[in-house]
Amino acid sequence: MTEPPAGRSTGTESDPSRPTRILIVDDDPIVRSALGLMLGGQPDFSVVGEAINGRDCLAQLGTLQPDLILMDLRMPVLDGIRTTREITAGHPTITVIALTTFDTDDMVLAALSAGADGFLLKDTPPAKLVSAIRAVRDGEPILSPSAVRTLLHHVQADDRTERRERARARLAELSERELEVAMAIADGANNAEIAGRLQLSVPTVKTYVSRLLDRLELNNRVQIAICVQQAELTP
């Protein structure tokens, strides 16, 4: 079995035994404290710091070297959308999860367009929030149910024919195996399920996902799934 060349990293995969280093970014000290207490008690997480706004977050990246950032979106000085965009551009190996009280259409789309790897609401039950953070860390796209509805509405509102042809043109540049992985992602399969379906190893699947992000010039698995859905390809 031949593996494709390595592409852009999609997460913290260099040392699975090391706790995931988490930076909490929120202007509300109560929220920061609650998240810190909840995540700090998890053996696979290490809360390495807090930031009160986007500018504070960016200033601490070099020192704290987080693997994953929980990013509030509405903050003074520098908001979470612009901060996420800067992190995606300058630190592509850092996973960013938008964690907010609000889930308006423009906010969901702006966060994902900026490169957020997940979109969750702050009122998500603690157990589900921890599980969702682990899933995003491991390369699985996680969105709140309302965020999914927003994406579907946005996709349906675009011109269908133009959207389909544009997406098909992008996917036509992929190899047969890359397309199979992309379609499996759109089908909601996680890395282990894709590996079993296509008879690949999980590390090989991760490499293909990374390569897809590079070739399609996308930021996360959610955007890969949207591209395949827009192309309206049949299995």
Secondary structure as GFF3:
##gff-version 3
##sequence-region A 1 235
A	DSSP	beta_strand	20	25	.	.	.	ID=ss1
A	DSSP	alpha_helix	29	40	.	.	.	ID=ss2
A	DSSP	beta_strand	45	51	.	.	.	ID=ss3
A	DSSP	alpha_helix	54	64	.	.	.	ID=ss4
A	DSSP	beta_strand	68	71	.	.	.	ID=ss5
A	DSSP	alpha_helix	80	90	.	.	.	ID=ss6
A	DSSP	beta_strand	95	100	.	.	.	ID=ss7
A	DSSP	alpha_helix	105	114	.	.	.	ID=ss8
A	DSSP	beta_strand	118	121	.	.	.	ID=ss9
A	DSSP	alpha_helix	126	137	.	.	.	ID=ss10
A	DSSP	beta_strand	142	143	.	.	.	ID=ss11
A	DSSP	alpha_helix	145	157	.	.	.	ID=ss12
A	DSSP	alpha_helix	160	171	.	.	.	ID=ss13
A	DSSP	alpha_helix	176	186	.	.	.	ID=ss14
A	DSSP	alpha_helix	191	198	.	.	.	ID=ss15
A	DSSP	alpha_helix	202	216	.	.	.	ID=ss16
A	DSSP	alpha_helix	221	231	.	.	.	ID=ss17
###
